[in-house]
Amino acid sequence: MVTIRSLAETLLKDRVRRRALPVEFSSAPIYMSAAAGLGAILKLVDQVDPVLLRTAALLVRRVDIVWDIGGNIGLFSIAAAVRAGSTGQVFAFEPDPMLI
C-alpha cells in the first residue's frame, strides 16, 4: 500500500536542501535530503534530532577527537566538528550507501 508519506519520500528523495545548524553551532551548513526521512527536510534543524544536538553541545569540547560510528546524515558529526574547532578532529563513518 502506498501512503502519502512514502510517495512524498520517493518524490523528494533526490532533493537536497542546504540547512543551517542552530546558532550555538555557528549556524554551520548541513545538506539534508528526504532519503534520510521527511523530517530531515521538513522540520527545523534543531527538531530533527534534538538529543544528538544536546549531546554534542554537552560532551564535545575544543581539541576533542570524536568518532561518530554510524554517522547517518551527519547531524552529530557536523555539530561535533563545530564544537571541536580547528584543533579537534571528527571521524564519521556511515556504512549505509544510501546515506553517503
C-alpha distances in whole Angstrom, upper triangle without the diagonal:
4,6,10,11,9,10,14,14,14,16,19,19,22,24,26,28,32,32,35,35,37,41,42,41,42,39,39,36,33,30,26,23,20,19,21,18,18,21,23,24,23,25,29,30,32,29,26,28,31,32,33,35,37,37,39,41,42,43,43,47,49,50,47,45,42,39,36,34,30,31,27,27,31,31,34,35,36,37,39,41,42,44,45,47,49,50,47,45,41,39,36,34,30,29,25,26,23,25,28
4,7,8,6,7,10,11,10,12,15,16,19,20,23,25,28,29,32,33,34,38,39,38,40,37,36,33,30,27,24,20,17,17,18,16,15,19,21,21,20,23,26,27,29,26,24,26,30,31,31,33,35,36,37,39,41,41,42,45,47,48,45,44,40,38,34,33,29,29,25,25,29,29,32,33,34,35,37,39,40,41,43,44,46,48,45,43,39,38,34,32,28,28,24,24,21,23,26
4,5,5,6,9,10,11,12,14,15,19,19,22,23,27,27,30,30,32,35,37,36,37,34,34,31,28,26,22,19,15,16,17,14,13,16,18,18,17,20,23,25,27,23,22,24,27,28,29,30,33,34,35,37,38,39,40,43,45,46,44,42,39,37,33,32,28,28,24,24,27,27,30,32,32,33,35,37,38,39,41,43,45,47,44,42,38,37,33,32,28,28,24,25,21,22,26
4,6,5,6,9,10,10,12,14,17,17,20,21,24,24,27,28,30,33,35,34,35,32,32,29,26,24,20,17,14,15,16,13,11,14,17,16,15,17,21,23,25,22,20,23,26,28,28,29,32,33,34,35,37,38,39,42,44,45,43,42,38,37,33,32,28,28,24,23,26,26,29,31,31,32,34,36,36,38,40,41,43,46,43,41,37,36,33,32,28,28,25,25,21,22,25
4,5,5,6,9,10,10,12,15,15,17,18,22,21,24,25,27,30,32,30,32,29,29,26,23,21,17,14,11,12,13,9,8,11,13,13,12,14,18,19,22,19,17,19,22,24,24,26,28,29,30,32,34,35,35,38,40,41,39,38,34,33,29,28,25,24,20,19,23,22,25,27,27,28,31,32,33,34,37,38,40,42,39,37,34,33,29,28,25,25,22,22,18,19,22
4,5,5,6,9,10,10,14,15,17,19,22,22,26,26,28,32,33,32,33,30,30,27,24,21,17,14,10,11,12,10,9,13,14,14,14,17,20,21,24,21,18,21,24,25,25,27,29,30,31,33,35,36,36,39,41,42,39,38,34,32,29,27,24,23,20,19,23,23,26,27,28,29,31,33,33,35,37,38,40,42,39,37,33,32,28,27,23,23,19,20,16,17,21
4,5,5,6,9,10,13,14,17,18,22,23,26,27,30,33,35,33,34,31,30,27,24,21,18,15,11,12,14,12,11,14,16,15,15,18,21,23,25,23,20,23,26,28,28,29,32,33,33,35,37,38,38,41,43,44,42,40,37,35,31,30,26,26,22,21,24,25,28,29,29,31,33,34,35,37,39,40,41,44,41,39,35,34,30,29,25,25,22,21,18,19,22
4,5,5,6,8,11,11,14,15,19,19,23,24,26,30,31,30,31,28,27,24,21,18,15,12,8,11,12,10,8,11,13,11,11,15,18,19,22,20,17,20,24,26,25,26,29,30,31,32,35,36,35,38,40,41,39,38,35,33,29,29,25,24,20,19,22,22,25,27,27,28,31,31,32,34,36,37,39,41,39,36,33,32,29,28,24,25,21,21,17,18,21
4,6,5,6,9,10,12,14,17,18,21,22,25,28,30,28,29,26,25,22,19,16,13,9,6,7,9,7,6,10,11,10,11,14,17,18,21,18,16,18,22,24,23,24,27,28,28,30,33,33,33,36,37,38,36,35,31,30,26,25,22,21,17,15,19,19,22,24,24,25,28,29,30,32,33,34,36,38,36,33,30,29,25,24,21,21,17,17,13,14,17
4,6,5,8,10,13,15,19,20,24,25,28,31,33,31,32,29,27,24,21,18,15,11,8,8,11,10,10,14,14,13,14,18,21,21,24,22,19,22,25,27,26,27,30,31,31,33,36,36,35,38,40,40,38,37,33,31,28,27,23,22,19,17,21,22,25,26,26,28,30,31,32,34,36,36,38,40,38,35,31,30,26,25,22,21,18,17,13,15,17
4,6,8,8,12,14,18,19,23,25,28,31,33,31,32,28,27,24,21,18,15,11,9,10,13,12,11,14,14,13,14,17,20,21,24,23,20,23,26,28,27,28,31,32,32,34,37,37,36,39,40,41,39,38,35,33,30,29,26,24,21,19,22,23,26,27,27,28,31,31,32,35,36,37,38,41,38,36,33,32,28,27,24,24,20,19,15,17,19
4,6,5,8,10,14,16,19,21,24,27,29,27,28,24,23,20,17,14,11,7,6,8,11,10,8,12,11,9,11,14,17,17,21,19,17,20,23,25,24,25,28,29,29,31,33,34,33,36,37,38,36,35,32,30,27,27,23,21,18,16,19,19,23,24,23,25,28,28,28,31,33,33,34,37,35,33,29,29,25,25,22,22,19,18,14,14,17
4,6,8,11,14,16,19,21,24,27,29,26,27,24,23,19,16,13,10,6,5,5,8,8,9,12,11,10,12,15,18,18,21,20,16,19,23,24,23,24,27,28,27,29,32,32,31,34,35,36,34,32,29,27,24,23,20,19,15,13,17,18,21,21,21,23,26,26,27,30,31,32,33,35,33,30,27,26,22,21,18,19,15,14,10,11,13
4,6,10,13,15,19,21,24,27,29,26,27,24,22,18,15,12,10,7,7,7,11,12,12,15,13,11,14,17,19,19,22,22,19,21,24,26,24,25,29,29,28,30,33,33,32,34,35,35,34,32,29,28,25,24,21,19,16,14,17,18,22,22,21,24,26,26,27,30,31,31,32,34,32,30,27,26,22,21,19,19,16,14,11,12,13
4,7,10,13,16,19,22,24,27,24,24,21,20,16,14,10,8,6,7,9,11,12,11,13,11,9,12,15,17,16,20,20,17,20,23,25,24,24,27,28,27,29,32,32,31,33,34,35,33,32,29,28,25,25,22,20,17,14,17,17,21,21,20,22,25,25,25,28,30,30,31,33,32,29,26,26,23,23,20,21,19,17,14,13,14
4,7,9,13,15,19,21,23,21,21,18,16,12,10,6,5,5,8,9,11,12,11,13,10,8,11,14,15,14,18,18,15,18,21,23,21,21,24,25,24,26,29,29,28,30,30,31,30,29,26,25,22,23,20,18,15,12,14,14,18,18,17,19,22,21,22,25,26,26,27,30,28,26,23,23,20,20,18,20,18,16,13,12,13
4,6,10,13,16,18,20,18,18,15,14,10,8,6,5,6,9,11,12,13,12,12,9,7,10,12,12,11,15,16,14,17,19,22,20,19,23,24,22,24,27,28,26,28,28,30,29,28,26,25,23,24,21,18,16,12,14,14,17,18,15,17,20,20,20,23,25,24,26,29,27,25,23,23,21,22,20,22,20,19,16,14,15
4,7,10,13,15,18,15,15,11,10,7,6,5,7,9,12,14,14,15,14,14,11,9,12,13,12,11,14,16,14,17,18,21,19,18,21,23,21,21,25,26,24,26,26,27,26,26,24,24,21,23,21,18,16,13,13,12,16,16,13,15,18,17,17,20,22,21,22,26,24,23,21,22,20,21,20,23,21,20,18,16,16
4,7,10,12,14,12,12,9,8,6,5,6,7,10,13,15,14,15,14,12,9,8,10,10,9,7,11,12,11,14,15,18,16,14,18,20,18,18,22,23,22,23,24,25,25,25,23,23,20,23,21,17,16,12,12,11,14,15,12,13,16,16,15,18,20,20,21,25,23,22,20,21,19,21,20,23,22,22,19,17,17
4,6,8,11,9,9,5,5,4,6,8,10,13,16,18,16,17,17,15,12,11,13,12,9,7,9,12,12,14,14,17,15,13,16,18,16,16,19,21,19,20,21,23,22,23,21,22,20,22,21,18,17,14,12,10,13,14,10,10,14,14,12,15,18,17,19,22,21,20,19,21,19,21,21,25,24,24,22,19,19
4,7,8,6,7,5,5,6,7,10,11,15,17,19,16,17,17,14,12,13,14,12,9,6,7,10,10,11,11,14,12,9,12,14,12,12,16,17,16,17,18,20,20,20,18,20,18,20,19,16,16,13,11,8,10,11,9,7,11,12,10,12,15,15,18,20,19,18,17,19,17,20,20,24,23,24,22,19,19
4,6,6,7,5,8,10,11,14,15,18,20,22,19,20,19,16,14,15,15,13,9,7,6,10,11,12,10,13,12,9,11,14,12,11,14,17,16,17,18,21,20,22,20,22,20,23,22,19,19,16,14,11,12,14,11,9,13,14,11,12,16,16,19,21,20,20,19,21,20,23,23,27,26,27,26,22,23
4,5,5,5,8,11,13,16,18,21,23,25,23,23,23,20,18,18,19,16,13,11,10,14,15,15,14,16,15,12,13,16,13,12,15,17,16,16,17,20,20,22,21,23,22,25,25,21,22,19,17,14,15,16,13,11,14,14,11,12,15,15,18,20,20,21,20,23,22,25,26,30,29,30,29,25,25
4,6,7,9,13,14,18,19,23,25,26,23,24,24,21,19,20,21,18,15,12,10,14,16,15,13,14,13,10,10,13,11,8,11,14,13,13,14,17,17,19,18,21,20,23,23,20,21,19,17,14,13,15,12,9,11,12,9,9,13,13,16,18,17,18,18,21,21,24,25,29,29,30,29,25,26
4,5,6,10,11,15,17,20,23,24,21,23,23,20,17,19,20,17,14,11,10,14,15,14,13,14,12,9,11,12,9,8,12,13,11,12,13,15,15,17,16,18,17,21,21,17,18,16,14,11,11,11,9,6,9,9,6,7,10,10,14,16,15,15,15,18,18,21,22,26,26,27,26,22,22
4,5,9,12,15,18,21,24,25,23,24,24,22,19,20,21,19,16,13,13,17,17,17,16,18,16,13,14,16,13,12,15,17,14,14,14,17,17,19,18,21,20,23,24,20,21,18,16,14,14,14,11,9,11,11,7,9,12,11,13,16,16,17,17,20,20,23,24,28,28,29,28,24,24
4,6,9,12,15,18,21,23,21,22,21,19,16,16,18,16,13,10,11,14,15,16,15,18,16,12,15,17,14,13,17,19,17,17,17,20,20,21,20,22,20,23,23,19,20,17,15,12,14,14,10,9,13,12,9,12,15,14,16,19,18,19,18,20,20,23,23,27,27,27,26,22,22
4,7,10,13,17,20,21,19,21,21,19,16,16,18,17,14,11,12,16,15,16,16,18,15,13,15,17,14,14,17,18,16,16,16,18,18,19,17,19,18,21,20,17,17,14,12,10,12,11,8,8,11,10,7,11,13,12,14,17,16,16,15,17,17,20,20,24,24,24,23,19,19
4,7,10,13,17,18,17,18,18,17,13,13,16,15,13,10,13,16,14,16,17,19,16,14,17,19,16,17,20,21,18,19,19,21,21,21,19,20,18,21,20,16,16,13,11,10,13,12,8,10,13,12,10,14,16,15,16,19,18,18,16,18,17,19,19,23,22,22,20,17,17
4,6,10,13,14,13,15,15,14,10,11,14,14,12,9,12,14,12,14,15,17,14,13,17,18,15,17,20,20,18,20,20,22,21,20,18,18,16,18,17,13,12,9,8,7,11,10,7,9,12,12,12,15,16,16,18,21,19,17,15,16,14,16,16,19,18,18,17,13,13
4,7,11,12,11,13,13,13,9,9,13,13,13,11,14,15,13,15,17,19,16,16,20,20,18,20,23,23,22,24,24,25,24,23,20,20,17,19,17,14,12,8,9,9,13,12,10,13,16,15,15,18,20,20,21,24,22,20,17,18,15,17,15,18,17,16,14,11,11
4,7,8,8,9,10,10,6,6,10,11,12,10,13,13,11,13,16,18,16,15,19,20,19,21,24,24,23,25,26,27,25,24,22,21,18,19,16,13,11,7,9,9,13,13,12,14,17,17,17,20,22,22,24,26,24,22,19,19,16,17,15,17,15,15,12,10,11
4,5,6,7,8,9,6,6,10,12,13,12,16,15,12,15,18,20,18,18,22,23,22,24,27,27,26,28,29,30,29,27,24,23,20,20,17,15,12,9,12,12,16,16,16,18,20,20,21,24,25,26,27,30,27,25,22,21,18,18,16,17,15,14,11,9,11
4,5,5,5,7,6,6,9,11,14,13,16,15,12,15,18,20,19,20,23,24,23,25,28,28,28,31,32,33,31,30,26,25,21,21,18,16,13,10,14,14,17,19,18,20,23,23,24,26,28,29,30,33,30,28,25,24,20,20,17,18,15,15,11,10,13
4,5,8,10,8,9,12,14,17,16,18,17,14,16,19,21,19,20,24,24,23,26,28,28,28,31,32,32,30,28,25,23,20,19,16,14,11,9,13,14,17,18,18,20,22,23,24,26,28,29,30,32,30,27,23,22,18,17,14,15,11,11,7,7,10
4,7,8,6,9,11,12,15,13,16,14,11,12,16,17,15,17,20,20,20,23,25,25,24,27,29,30,27,26,22,21,17,17,13,12,8,7,10,11,14,15,16,17,19,21,22,24,25,26,28,30,27,25,21,20,16,16,12,14,11,12,8,7,10
4,5,6,8,9,10,13,13,15,13,10,12,15,17,16,18,21,21,21,24,26,26,26,29,31,32,30,29,25,24,20,19,16,15,11,10,13,13,16,18,18,19,22,23,24,26,27,29,31,33,30,28,24,23,20,19,16,17,14,15,12,11,14
4,5,6,6,8,11,12,14,12,10,13,16,18,18,18,21,23,23,25,27,28,28,31,32,34,32,31,27,26,23,23,19,18,14,13,16,15,18,20,20,20,23,25,25,27,29,30,32,34,32,30,26,26,22,22,19,21,18,18,15,14,17
4,5,5,5,8,9,11,8,6,9,12,15,15,15,18,19,20,21,24,25,25,28,30,31,29,29,25,25,21,21,18,17,14,12,14,13,15,18,18,18,21,22,22,24,26,28,30,32,30,28,25,25,21,22,19,21,19,20,16,15,18
4,6,6,8,7,10,9,6,9,12,14,13,14,17,18,18,20,22,23,23,26,27,29,27,26,23,22,19,19,16,14,11,9,11,10,13,15,14,15,18,19,20,21,24,25,27,29,27,25,22,22,18,19,17,19,17,17,14,12,15
4,6,8,8,12,11,9,12,15,18,17,16,20,21,21,22,25,26,25,28,29,31,29,29,26,25,22,23,20,17,14,11,14,12,16,18,16,17,20,21,21,23,26,26,28,31,29,27,24,24,21,22,20,22,19,19,16,14,16
4,7,9,11,10,9,13,15,18,18,17,20,22,22,23,26,27,27,30,31,33,32,31,28,28,24,25,22,20,17,15,17,15,18,20,19,19,23,24,23,25,28,28,31,33,31,30,27,27,24,25,23,25,22,22,19,17,20
4,6,8,6,6,10,11,15,15,14,17,19,19,20,23,24,24,27,29,31,29,29,26,26,23,24,22,19,17,14,16,13,16,19,18,17,20,22,21,23,26,27,29,32,29,28,25,26,23,24,22,25,23,24,21,18,21
4,6,5,7,10,10,14,14,13,15,18,17,17,20,22,22,25,26,29,27,28,25,25,22,24,22,20,18,15,16,13,15,18,16,15,19,20,19,20,23,24,27,29,27,27,24,25,23,25,23,26,24,25,22,20,22
4,5,5,8,8,12,11,10,12,15,14,15,18,19,19,21,23,25,24,24,21,22,19,21,19,16,15,12,12,9,12,14,12,11,15,16,15,17,20,20,23,26,24,23,20,22,19,21,20,23,22,23,20,17,19
4,6,7,6,9,9,7,9,12,12,12,15,17,17,20,21,24,23,23,21,22,19,21,20,17,16,14,13,10,11,14,13,11,14,16,15,16,19,20,23,25,23,23,20,22,20,22,21,25,24,25,23,20,21
4,5,5,9,10,9,11,14,14,15,17,19,20,22,25,27,25,26,23,23,20,22,20,18,16,14,15,11,13,16,16,14,17,19,18,19,22,23,26,28,26,25,23,24,21,23,22,24,23,25,22,19,22
4,6,9,9,9,12,14,14,15,18,19,19,22,24,26,24,24,21,21,17,19,16,14,12,11,12,9,11,14,14,13,16,18,18,19,21,23,26,28,25,24,21,21,19,20,18,21,19,21,18,16,18
4,6,6,7,9,10,11,13,15,16,17,20,22,24,22,22,18,18,15,16,15,13,12,11,11,8,9,13,13,12,14,17,17,17,20,22,24,26,23,22,19,20,17,18,17,20,19,21,19,16,18
4,5,5,6,8,10,10,12,14,15,18,21,23,21,22,19,19,16,18,17,15,15,14,13,10,10,14,14,11,14,17,16,16,19,21,24,25,23,22,19,21,19,21,20,23,22,24,23,20,22
4,5,5,6,9,10,10,12,14,17,20,22,19,20,17,17,15,16,16,14,14,15,14,11,10,13,14,12,13,16,17,16,18,21,24,25,22,21,18,20,18,19,19,22,22,24,23,20,22
4,6,5,6,9,10,10,11,15,18,19,17,17,14,14,11,13,13,11,12,12,10,8,6,9,11,9,10,13,14,13,15,18,21,22,19,18,15,16,14,16,16,19,19,21,21,17,19
4,5,5,6,9,10,10,13,16,18,16,17,14,15,13,16,15,13,14,13,11,8,6,10,10,7,9,12,11,11,14,16,19,20,18,17,15,17,15,18,18,22,22,24,23,19,20
4,5,5,6,8,10,13,16,18,16,18,15,17,15,18,18,16,17,17,15,11,9,13,13,10,10,14,13,12,14,17,21,21,19,19,17,19,18,20,21,24,24,27,26,22,24
4,5,5,6,8,11,15,17,14,15,12,14,12,15,15,14,16,16,14,11,8,11,12,9,9,13,13,11,13,16,20,20,17,17,15,16,16,18,19,22,23,25,25,21,22
4,6,5,5,9,12,14,11,12,10,12,11,14,15,13,15,15,12,10,7,9,9,6,5,9,9,7,9,12,16,16,13,13,12,14,14,17,18,21,22,24,24,20,21
4,6,6,8,11,14,12,14,13,15,15,18,19,17,18,18,15,12,10,12,11,8,8,11,10,7,10,13,16,17,14,15,14,17,17,20,22,25,26,28,27,24,24
4,6,8,12,14,12,15,13,16,15,18,20,18,20,20,18,15,12,14,15,11,10,13,13,10,12,15,18,18,16,17,16,18,19,21,23,26,27,30,29,26,26
4,7,10,12,9,11,10,13,13,16,18,17,19,20,17,15,11,13,14,11,9,12,12,9,10,13,17,16,13,14,13,16,16,19,21,24,26,28,28,25,25
4,7,9,6,9,8,11,12,15,17,16,18,19,15,14,10,11,11,9,6,9,9,6,6,10,13,12,10,11,10,13,14,18,20,23,25,27,27,24,23
4,6,6,9,10,13,15,18,21,19,22,21,18,17,14,13,13,11,8,10,9,6,5,8,11,10,8,11,12,15,17,20,23,26,28,30,30,27,26
4,6,9,11,15,16,20,22,20,23,23,19,18,15,14,14,12,10,9,9,6,4,6,8,7,6,9,11,15,17,21,24,27,29,30,31,28,26
4,7,10,13,16,19,22,20,23,23,19,19,16,15,15,14,11,10,11,9,5,7,8,5,4,7,10,13,16,20,23,26,29,30,31,27,26
4,6,10,12,16,19,17,21,21,17,17,14,12,13,13,9,9,11,8,5,8,10,8,5,7,8,11,14,17,20,23,26,27,29,25,24
4,7,10,13,16,15,18,19,16,16,13,11,13,13,9,9,12,11,7,10,11,9,6,5,6,8,11,14,17,20,23,25,26,23,22
4,6,10,13,11,15,16,13,13,10,8,11,11,7,8,11,10,8,11,13,12,8,6,5,6,8,11,14,17,20,22,23,20,19
4,6,9,9,13,15,12,13,10,8,12,13,10,11,14,13,12,15,16,15,11,9,6,5,6,8,11,14,17,19,20,17,16
4,6,5,9,11,9,10,8,6,10,11,9,11,14,14,13,16,17,17,14,11,7,6,5,6,8,12,14,16,17,14,14
4,6,9,12,10,12,10,10,13,15,13,14,18,18,17,19,21,21,17,14,11,8,6,5,7,9,11,14,16,13,13
4,6,9,9,11,10,10,13,15,14,16,19,19,19,21,23,23,20,16,13,11,7,6,5,7,8,11,12,10,11
4,6,5,8,7,7,10,12,11,12,15,16,16,18,20,21,17,14,11,9,5,5,5,9,9,12,12,9,9
4,6,8,9,9,11,13,14,15,17,19,19,21,23,24,21,18,14,13,9,8,6,9,8,10,9,6,8
4,6,8,9,10,12,13,14,16,18,19,20,21,23,20,18,14,14,10,10,8,11,10,11,10,6,8
4,6,5,6,8,10,10,12,14,15,16,18,20,17,14,11,11,8,9,9,13,12,13,13,9,9
4,6,6,6,9,10,11,13,14,16,18,20,17,15,12,13,11,12,12,16,15,17,16,12,13
4,6,5,6,8,10,10,12,14,17,18,15,13,10,11,9,12,12,16,16,18,18,14,15
4,6,5,6,9,10,10,12,14,15,12,10,7,8,6,9,11,15,16,17,17,13,13
4,5,5,6,9,10,11,12,15,12,11,8,10,9,13,14,17,18,19,19,15,14
4,5,5,6,9,10,13,15,12,12,10,12,12,15,16,20,20,22,21,17,17
4,5,5,6,8,11,12,9,9,7,10,10,14,16,19,21,22,22,19,18
4,5,5,6,8,10,7,7,6,9,10,14,16,20,21,22,23,19,18
4,6,5,8,10,9,10,10,13,14,17,19,23,24,25,25,21,20
4,5,9,10,8,10,10,14,15,18,21,24,26,27,27,23,22
4,7,7,5,7,8,12,14,17,20,24,25,26,27,23,22
4,5,5,8,10,13,15,19,22,25,27,28,28,25,23
4,6,8,10,14,16,20,23,26,28,28,29,26,24
4,7,10,14,17,20,23,27,29,29,31,27,25
4,7,10,13,17,20,23,26,27,28,24,23
4,7,10,13,17,20,22,23,25,21,19
4,6,10,13,16,19,20,21,18,16
4,7,10,13,16,17,19,16,14
4,7,10,12,14,15,12,11
4,6,9,11,13,10,9
4,6,8,9,7,7
4,6,9,8,8
4,5,6,7
4,5,5
4,6
4
